[in-house]
Amino acid sequence: MSEQYEYFVKAEAPYTEERPSGLWRRLGEKWDYLSLLDWEWHKLGETTVRTLPAMDTLYLVTAERAAGLEADRLVFVRYWALYVDEEDWKEGEPPTTLVRRRLSPERRLDESFQEGDVWGRTNAVEESRDLRTSNPPYLKELSADEAEALAQELFGLTGVTEL
């Protein structure tokens, strides 16, 4: 009888078991993770990822649930509407663009939708949380569907949230 993988989601606040930040699997003592950057499985220790997340952040899921998560890439991505500042948001000004985060085991990738209709690296998430900044940008979290609707509204584009 061949061994079967056990699957785990990584869920550490603000992520949840329903909206996890990662997908891991184990076969015996060997661990793999799903890269949220290239969407491939990688063996722990054979890349820059050398350590397993804390066990209290990993939750066992069925193989069926894992397959569903692997197929639905958007479940791992967090989206925000980006406003110049909180005052603009309060006054009902439209956001300037969309921001997304993929928190892959290899690294965190923060991107904003930029000129040329492409996703490019951004510091907006970190800047919005920097207490030293006198007037930080404001981020309003969105679901993937809301982000897609906002892209249609702001840029007249569909498919912006596809990965």
Phi, psi and chi 1 to 4 in degrees:
 res  aa     phi    psi   chi1   chi2   chi3   chi4
   1 MET       -  128.7 -176.0  163.3  127.6      -
   2 SER   -83.8  150.2   66.0      -      -      -
   3 GLU   -74.2  153.7  -66.7 -177.6   77.6      -
   4 GLN  -114.3  148.4  -62.7  -66.1  -43.8      -
   5 TYR   -66.5  146.7  -78.5  106.1      -      -
   6 GLU  -103.6  137.7  -70.1 -179.2  -67.7      -
   7 TYR  -112.2  145.8  -68.8   90.1      -      -
   8 PHE  -138.3  142.6  -60.5   82.0      -      -
   9 VAL  -101.8  147.5  -67.5      -      -      -
  10 LYS   -96.7  125.4 -178.8  176.3 -177.9 -144.8
  11 ALA  -141.0  100.2      -      -      -      -
  12 GLU  -126.7  130.5 -174.6  173.7   20.4      -
  13 ALA   -44.7  134.8      -      -      -      -
  14 PRO   -88.7    6.3   33.8  -36.3      -      -
  15 TYR   -79.1  157.2  -62.6   92.5      -      -
  16 THR  -131.4  172.6   65.1      -      -      -
  17 GLU   -62.8  -31.3  -69.3  179.3   59.7      -
  18 GLU   -77.3  -34.6  -68.2   74.6   33.2      -
  19 ARG  -124.0   73.0  -65.6  -74.5  -42.4 -110.0
  20 PRO   -76.6  168.8   29.8  -35.1      -      -
  21 SER  -100.5   -6.0   65.0      -      -      -
  22 GLY  -167.5  165.8      -      -      -      -
  23 LEU  -131.4  127.1 -176.3   60.2      -      -
  24 TRP  -125.4  157.0  -69.5   76.7      -      -
  25 ARG  -142.4  154.4   67.1 -175.2 -176.9 -171.8
  26 ARG  -134.0  137.1  174.4  173.8   66.9 -170.3
  27 LEU  -127.9  105.2 -176.9   59.0      -      -
  28 GLY    66.3 -119.2      -      -      -      -
  29 GLU  -102.4    1.3  -63.1  -59.9  -45.2      -
  30 LYS   -93.9  131.8  -54.9  -81.7 -172.6 -169.2
  31 TRP  -113.7  144.1  -74.8   87.0      -      -
  32 ASP  -128.5  156.4  -57.1  -29.9      -      -
  33 TYR  -130.5  151.8   65.2   89.6      -      -
  34 LEU   -89.0  118.2  179.4   65.1      -      -
  35 SER   -72.0  128.9  169.5      -      -      -
  36 LEU   -88.8    8.5  -55.5 -177.6      -      -
  37 LEU  -103.6  -45.3  -55.9  177.1      -      -
  38 ASP  -112.3   -2.0   67.8   11.6      -      -
  39 TRP    59.7   33.9  -55.4  102.4      -      -
  40 GLU  -117.8  155.5  -60.9  -72.4  -28.3      -
  41 TRP   -81.7  136.2  -74.3   99.1      -      -
  42 HIS  -128.9  144.4  -63.1  -82.7      -      -
  43 LYS   -78.5  133.6  -65.9 -171.9  179.9  -45.0
  44 LEU   -59.5  131.9 -178.6   65.5      -      -
  45 GLY    92.7  -15.7      -      -      -      -
  46 GLU   -96.6    2.1  -68.3 -175.1    2.5      -
  47 THR  -130.3 -162.4   65.4      -      -      -
  48 THR   -70.6  -14.0   58.3      -      -      -
  49 VAL   -84.9  110.8 -179.3      -      -      -
  50 ARG  -111.1  -16.4  -56.4  -87.3 -178.8 -141.1
  51 THR  -126.1  148.7   58.4      -      -      -
  52 LEU   -78.7  144.8 -170.0   63.0      -      -
  53 PRO   -60.6  162.0  -16.7   26.8      -      -
  54 ALA   -56.0  135.3      -      -      -      -
  55 MET   -60.8  -27.3  -70.9  -53.7  -68.9      -
  56 ASP   -76.4   -0.2   64.0   -8.9      -      -
  57 THR  -106.0   -2.8   65.3      -      -      -
  58 LEU  -104.2  133.2  -65.8  176.3      -      -
  59 TYR  -125.9  127.5  -60.6   88.5      -      -
  60 LEU   -64.3  133.6 -173.6   64.5      -      -
  61 VAL  -130.6  161.9  -65.0      -      -      -
  62 THR   -72.5  160.8   65.1      -      -      -
  63 ALA   -62.1  -34.1      -      -      -      -
  64 GLU   -66.1  -44.0  -67.9   77.1   20.3      -
  65 ARG   -63.4  -43.1  169.9   84.0  170.2  124.5
  66 ALA   -60.5  -42.7      -      -      -      -
  67 ALA   -63.5  -39.2      -      -      -      -
  68 GLY   -64.3  -41.8      -      -      -      -
  69 LEU   -64.9  -42.5  -71.4  168.1      -      -
  70 GLU   -62.5  -35.6 -171.7  175.5   -5.6      -
  71 ALA   -77.1  -28.3      -      -      -      -
  72 ASP  -104.0   78.3 -179.5   12.3      -      -
  73 ARG   -58.0  -30.0  -63.6  175.2  176.2 -176.8
  74 LEU   -65.0  -21.2  -66.2 -179.0      -      -
  75 VAL   -63.0  -24.9   74.7      -      -      -
  76 PHE   -89.3  -10.6  -63.5  106.2      -      -
  77 VAL  -100.2  135.9 -178.1      -      -      -
  78 ARG  -103.4  136.7  -66.7 -179.9   69.2 -166.0
  79 TYR  -119.4  149.6  -72.0   93.8      -      -
  80 TRP  -140.5  151.4  -65.1  -88.0      -      -
  81 ALA   -87.9  134.5      -      -      -      -
  82 LEU  -102.5  122.9  174.5   66.6      -      -
  83 TYR  -111.7  152.6  -65.2   85.1      -      -
  84 VAL   -54.1  -44.5  171.5      -      -      -
  85 ASP  -160.3  174.7   56.3   26.6      -      -
  86 GLU   -64.6  -31.9 -169.9  171.8    5.3      -
  87 GLU   -60.8  -43.6 -161.9   63.7   33.4      -
  88 ASP   -60.1  -42.7  -83.1   10.4      -      -
  89 TRP   -61.9  -46.6  173.3   71.5      -      -
  90 LYS   -62.7  -34.5  -73.4  179.7  178.9  176.1
  91 GLU   -82.8   -0.6  -68.0  175.0   -0.6      -
  92 GLY    81.3   15.4      -      -      -      -
  93 GLU   -65.7  149.0  -65.3  -69.5  -35.2      -
  94 PRO   -71.4  152.6   23.7  -30.3      -      -
  95 PRO   -68.0  160.3   22.7  -29.2      -      -
  96 THR   -85.6  -31.5   59.0      -      -      -
  97 THR  -168.1 -171.4 -166.3      -      -      -
  98 LEU  -108.7  149.0  -69.5  166.2      -      -
  99 VAL  -128.8  145.6  173.7      -      -      -
 100 ARG  -137.9  157.7   71.3 -179.2  178.2 -166.5
 101 ARG  -133.9  132.3  169.4  173.2  -82.7  179.9
 102 ARG  -117.4  118.8  -72.8 -173.9  -85.4  170.1
 103 LEU  -102.2   78.3 -170.6   58.3      -      -
 104 SER   -85.4  154.5 -168.2      -      -      -
 105 PRO   -55.4  -30.6  -29.3   37.6      -      -
 106 GLU   -71.8  -39.2  -53.5   97.6  -54.4      -
 107 ARG  -175.9  164.5   72.8  173.1 -167.3  -89.2
 108 ARG   -89.8  133.1  178.4 -177.6   63.6 -138.0
 109 LEU  -120.3  109.7 -179.2   59.4      -      -
 110 ASP  -104.2  129.3  -68.9  -18.6      -      -
 111 GLU  -135.8  151.1  -60.4  171.8  -58.5      -
 112 SER  -121.2  153.9   62.5      -      -      -
 113 PHE   -80.4  122.2 -162.6   70.0      -      -
 114 GLN  -121.8  172.4  -59.0  174.6   -1.5      -
 115 GLU   -52.0  139.5 -172.6  174.9  -26.2      -
 116 GLY    93.5    4.2      -      -      -      -
 117 ASP    58.5   46.6  -59.1  -23.0      -      -
 118 VAL  -131.2  157.4  -63.6      -      -      -
 119 TRP   -89.4  131.1  -71.6   96.6      -      -
 120 GLY  -135.8  159.8      -      -      -      -
 121 ARG   -59.1  146.8  -55.1 -125.4   18.1 -162.2
 122 THR  -146.9  156.7 -174.3      -      -      -
 123 ASN  -106.9    9.7  -66.6  -34.0      -      -
 124 ALA   -58.1  -37.9      -      -      -      -
 125 VAL   -65.1  -47.4  178.4      -      -      -
 126 GLU   -65.4  -42.1  -66.1  -53.9  -44.2      -
 127 GLU   -62.6  -34.6  -69.9  170.4    0.1      -
 128 SER   -68.6  -19.3   73.5      -      -      -
 129 ARG  -106.6    2.2  -62.1  173.7  178.7  166.6
 130 ASP   -83.4  109.4 -172.3  -11.5      -      -
 131 LEU   -70.0  -15.5  -60.4  176.6      -      -
 132 ARG   -77.7  -19.9  -61.6  170.1  -62.8  175.4
 133 THR   -77.7  130.6  -54.3      -      -      -
 134 SER   -73.3  -29.3   60.9      -      -      -
 135 ASN  -142.0   72.6 -163.9   25.3      -      -
 136 PRO   -71.5  156.3   27.5  -33.6      -      -
 137 PRO   -64.5  157.6   20.6  -27.3      -      -
 138 TYR  -112.7  134.6 -178.7   75.3      -      -
 139 LEU  -115.3  130.0  -62.2  176.5      -      -
 140 LYS  -111.5  115.6  165.8   78.5  171.3   81.7
 141 GLU   -66.4  142.8 -170.4  155.8    6.8      -
 142 LEU  -130.8  154.3  -54.4  170.4      -      -
 143 SER   -76.6  167.7   69.2      -      -      -
 144 ALA   -60.8  -38.9      -      -      -      -
 145 ASP   -64.8  -41.9  -70.8  -20.0      -      -
 146 GLU   -65.3  -38.6  -68.9  168.9  -34.2      -
 147 ALA   -63.4  -41.8      -      -      -      -
 148 GLU   -63.5  -42.9 -173.1   66.4   32.8      -
 149 ALA   -63.9  -39.1      -      -      -      -
 150 LEU   -67.0  -37.7 -176.2   58.5      -      -
 151 ALA   -62.3  -39.4      -      -      -      -
 152 GLN   -63.8  -44.4  172.9   67.6   33.9      -
 153 GLU   -67.0  -47.1 -178.7 -178.3  -36.7      -
 154 LEU   -77.2  -40.9  -69.0  176.9      -      -
 155 PHE  -118.8   -7.0  -49.5  110.8      -      -
 156 GLY    69.7   26.4      -      -      -      -
 157 LEU  -117.0  148.7  -60.5  172.2      -      -
 158 THR  -119.8  157.6   58.3      -      -      -
 159 GLY    84.2    9.4      -      -      -      -
 160 VAL   -64.9  -31.4  167.0      -      -      -
 161 THR   -87.6   -1.7   59.5      -      -      -
 162 GLU   -64.8  141.6  -53.5 -102.3  -25.5      -
 163 LEU  -119.1      -  -65.8  167.7      -      -
